[in-house]
Amino acid sequence: MKECIRLDCECAKLCTYTASALSINSSYARELCTLCAAVCESCGNECKKYESHHCQQCAEACFRCAEACRAMAS
């Protein structure tokens, strides 16, 4: 589960940064959303490997975030 926790932290930091960049209408918003979607998808896939309820909730949240980021990037 060590990789899962590491990826959760990395994903959370990138999501926070991406949200901040979007709030200032960054010229890199599209690229950040594309990257954020990829990291969220990876994080969701890692979390989904574990049966615990909080891991499953995290996976679903990551997949929803990845979908939203893809929509914003297009």
N, C-alpha and C positions, 0 to 999 in steps of 0.2 A: 504494500500500500504506500510505500515511500514515494514512488514515482507519481502516484495519484495525488498525494498531498503537494508535492513540488509543482505539478502541473496546475493544480487548483490555484495555488498562490500566483503563479505566472499569469494564468488566465485572468484572475481577478485584477491584477495590476494593469494588464493590457486593456481590459474592459473599462476600467476607471480612466485610463489615459485617453482611450478612444472617445468615451463620453465627454470628457473635458475638451478634446479637440473639436468634436462636433459642436459643442456649445459656443465656441468662438469662430465657427464657420471656417475651420482650417482648410487651407488649400490641399492638404494631404488627407482629407476625410475619406475619400473613396479608397485610397490605398490602405489606410488604417482599418477601415471596415472589412476589406478583403482579408487582411492579415488576422484581424480579430475573429472573423468567421472561421478561418482555418484553425486557429488555436482553440476556439470554443468547441469545434467539432472534435478535435483531438482530445480535449479534456473530457468531453461527454463520453467518448468511446472508452477512455480509461476508467472513468467513474462507473460506467455501465457494467464493468467486469465484476464489481463487488455487489453482493446481495443486500447489504445494509440499506435501510430505508433512506438515510440521508445521502448515501452515494447515488441511489436511484433518482432522488429529487434533484441532486446536483446535475446529473446527466441530462435530465429533462430540461432544466434551466439552461444548460449549456447549448443544447440543441435548439431551443427557442431563440437564444441570443444569436447563434450562428445564422439562423434563418433570417432574423431581423437585419443582421449586418450584411448578409448577401443582398437583401432587398435594397438597403441604403447604398450599397456599392454599385448597383446596376443603374 
